[in-house]
Amino acid sequence: MLVCPKPTTHLHKFQQGNRLYVADLSQCVVLAIDKVVWEILDLCPLFSSEEIVEELGKKYGNEAVVAALNSLGTMEGRGLLFSNLATDRSVTKTDASRRLKILVLQSERYAADITRATGGVSVAHHNLIKSLEAYTSLDVVGEHDEKFNEHVQSIRYQRSDRATLLKLIGRNYDAVLLDSHQNTQFLSFLRYVDAPFVVPIYSARGHNGDVINAGLLWYAAMRPFDAFLVPTNSVRDLYDRFVCDKDIFHTVFLGVDHNKFQPLDKQRAKNEVARMLNKPEIATSSVVGFFSRFQPEKGAGIYIKIAKLLPNACFLLTAPTLNFYAHQQLPPNLICAPQQPRDQLARFLNAFDVYCFPSMVGEETFGLALLETMACGVPPVVPQLDGLPEVVGDAGIVVPAQAYDDEIGSFAGTVSPNTMADAVNSLLTDEKARLALGQKARERALTFTWDKTAQNVIALFRKLKQIQQLENGYKRPFGISFAPYLNSRRRQIESRAILNNITAKKERPLMKDRYAQSIAEGLSLALLRKHGHHEVEAVLHYLYGREKAKAILEKVLGFEEAVNG
């Protein structure tokens, strides 16, 4: 049986009449093949033989697919199709010959070290890149060519330099990964780079609607084989209010480094932090921690109020700056530590007895700081907003909150300081419950790994690549004209769209010569010849409203799906 994955760049498939052929351009050989082999050649650059059997077996039956793979294996043994390729069948899954080639588009220079990183988006993107290194080859756009390690290199790109763009286009990538959907400078690449785009949404809303609008810009431009990568289902639910195609959002949870973030001796951690900050009360008090930017949207004001409500506890935060709160009278039991380097952060987090995170910003799609704290065995208290409850699960206290349909500033909702304080206090006064919940938090955090994230992203790359291969053979053959139309039942002239049953090759696939359609359906079919269905969705939404637009588009796309093989 043919052992896959196999490269097929030297093979060319073509059809003459009803016959299918493949040409081996390296050996000038043309072979007649059947439909099963035709589809195997589409899949074998990216999938293993077992995965191909599983995928095509649904359509042709496992025995037929295995027989076709055996036939290809026999051809290879006779010196045909694959025999000229240097193939080591003992290579592992991470061998370079099997690696996907990924282009990473980002606005910031790639940083091999993020010890001083503060933003959750930059930390998440960096860790995703690091986890993908084990399975892919990554070209990251940057200011100049630079090799970071065996599988990650920087590729020089300048927006004003057409030559650097042409260089990227010519590299034949398997997929393209962005750092964030807010990076819209690369939107035009969708027209030039013929590879699936995966666009992460780490911040769902905020910034006066700019965040959502950036997502909608990408949504409109995306092709059927592009996708959004979202860390929790809350993002899909949010965008479901604005768009019809929710399937374009693929949920992949982020991960945490369990070796770096793990439980340490709590009293020892408290003692070390107390000495470091010269605050002996940390070593002898219950500690309620805060680990994020100290801004109103992140719940800084609520956290200060909770500290005032619980004066017997020590409220310890680490943040780059106190922002405008530095000019306010803060409660005496609130201690601010400078930003901690990420390689020393676990010691600081282990000094917390409870992690209080009253964030109300619409950017909290996941809460990476939340997960890192949970990995240290610290039970969290969070509001029921955005993606936080999906991360916490039953391993913390989720406090009821009021979500806003429309943001005010960049607030997604509000939570009561009194309710948060009651939840925090319930853990501080019940050591048994606090320790049990901390253990549960650690166990839940262990289920989130960056390797699992990488595997799921790679599976998404492969799925999109398969969709792309199917789309490459997709045709929109019918002509559309618009004309007055006599409605014999109503006895009146109406404007209708006429679907003409004739293709560019003079074929007539349908039963009749022409069909009268509604103007909306004809407009959709006509626009789809040159525009993506998300763009057409926007036009229909404007003309007919969301629900009717969705129904029209489903009908038209269903028709095209049925016509094309």
Secondary structure as UniProt FT lines:
FT   TURN            9..10
FT   STRAND          11..16
FT   TURN            17..18
FT   STRAND          19..24
FT   TURN            25..28
FT   STRAND          29..33
FT   HELIX           35..43
FT   TURN            44..46
FT   HELIX           49..60
FT   HELIX           62..77
FT   TURN            78..79
FT   TURN            83..84
FT   TURN            89..90
FT   TURN            93..94
FT   HELIX           96..98
FT   STRAND          100..105
FT   TURN            115..116
FT   HELIX           120..132
FT   TURN            133..135
FT   STRAND          136..142
FT   STRAND          146..149
FT   TURN            150..151
FT   STRAND          152..156
FT   TURN            159..160
FT   HELIX           162..169
FT   TURN            170..171
FT   STRAND          175..178
FT   TURN            181..182
FT   HELIX           184..191
FT   STRAND          197..200
FT   TURN            207..209
FT   HELIX           210..221
FT   TURN            224..225
FT   STRAND          227..230
FT   HELIX           233..239
FT   TURN            240..242
FT   HELIX           246..248
FT   STRAND          249..251
FT   TURN            258..260
FT   HELIX           266..277
FT   HELIX           281..284
FT   STRAND          287..291
FT   HELIX           296..298
FT   HELIX           300..309
FT   TURN            311..312
FT   STRAND          314..318
FT   HELIX           323..327
FT   TURN            332..333
FT   STRAND          334..337
FT   HELIX           342..344
FT   HELIX           345..349
FT   TURN            350..351
FT   STRAND          354..356
FT   TURN            362..363
FT   HELIX           368..375
FT   TURN            376..377
FT   STRAND          380..383
FT   TURN            386..387
FT   HELIX           388..392
FT   TURN            393..394
FT   STRAND          397..399
FT   STRAND          402..408
FT   TURN            409..410
FT   STRAND          411..414
FT   HELIX           417..428
FT   HELIX           431..445
FT   TURN            446..447
FT   HELIX           450..471
FT   TURN            472..473
FT   STRAND          479..487
FT   TURN            488..491
FT   STRAND          492..500
FT   TURN            504..505
FT   STRAND          514..517
FT   HELIX           519..527
FT   TURN            528..530
FT   HELIX           533..544
FT   HELIX           546..563
//
